[in-house]
Amino acid sequence: MNVCQECQYGFRRPNENTNYIKYQNFAPTISPLLETDPIGASLYSDIDSYFDIGPSAKLYGPQSESSQLYMAQKCSENWDGSCEFLSNNIEVMKDNRAKIASPQFSCCNTLNSSVGDTLVDNSAQRKFCSLGQCNRTIQKYNPLDPNSPDIITYECGDNNIICKPPPPTQTDSDVLMNKVLNKPEKHIDLLYNMYRNVAEDRQSYNGTRVGKVFDVFDAWFQLH
């Protein structure tokens, strides 16, 4: 009895005249490349995040360096619903890995700052400060996914960083600026830098929220 070669190995090649042929190339169409969702991976650190990007999800979450860097840059450019959501995260930040590396942002102890407080601080530094003199290190959010977005680390050394609030007519309507002013004690470095760099235009901020913080600095220096 003649036995077909395919049958010897436990399978039979589909006949082009049968209904089986259309399934030959089925698998490739339903196996897309695993892609990173940096927003989803940055917002959550619980078991649900494993369903977003697989086992590597444990490398991310709001406490991770990649997520801190990504969200700080993203929210400095466009404060959207994901930024608002994360800004309300009251979990204590274990280590601020996205803070701009500069002596100008090192005077205050950030222990017990929340994930949300840290996002606001890191985003505001990127939005309101000139970082052109700083060294930048660019890497992928997910090193295993070449299509994942870039994240940037700033090393500024002793370079002078100039921070300024939005123009006086816009400062009270700027969402991120208002987030800073809601908890000024968490952002003393940034606010003091702004105070120093608007000295010549100081009066134009009178009556604004940030102007009232500048009044506090004025009073402090008068006493000291």
C-alpha angles and dihedrals in degrees: 000000000000114000118197115241093238092054091055088065097045101260140078124219110245114255112235089228094058131082090248096076094075090063096057096092096029099107097058090057093057100042106078121178114273106256129193121243099202095185095051091043091049098049101051136044100174130099092278091070090066089071091056102059106357128241092339088069088088087068091062138045127116093299096056123099094234093053094044091052094044096048094043091057095040095049093045088060100039125007103209138156095288090054091049090049094051093044088064093055105118096188110126112256108237097199129000100224096169100056114125106260103237137116086237089070100044108076098094133064110238096191112137092021111142128235087255094050090050093051091052093049095046093045093047092051089055095044102043102031132075107236099171093116094053126098113248127208114197123197139152121276088227111025089200093058114061089192095058116109125267121257123203131213118198123212108184103168112185095335114132110252116203117207124184134176120238116281113290093255092054105034097088092050097046107109097208093045089053090050088056092048093049087069106020092165088068093054106040094133093055096043093048090051089052091048092055094047099050094051093117092048096036098122093057089067094056110128095019123111093250089045089060089054088051088053088058090053089049091053093046093052091047089056093046 
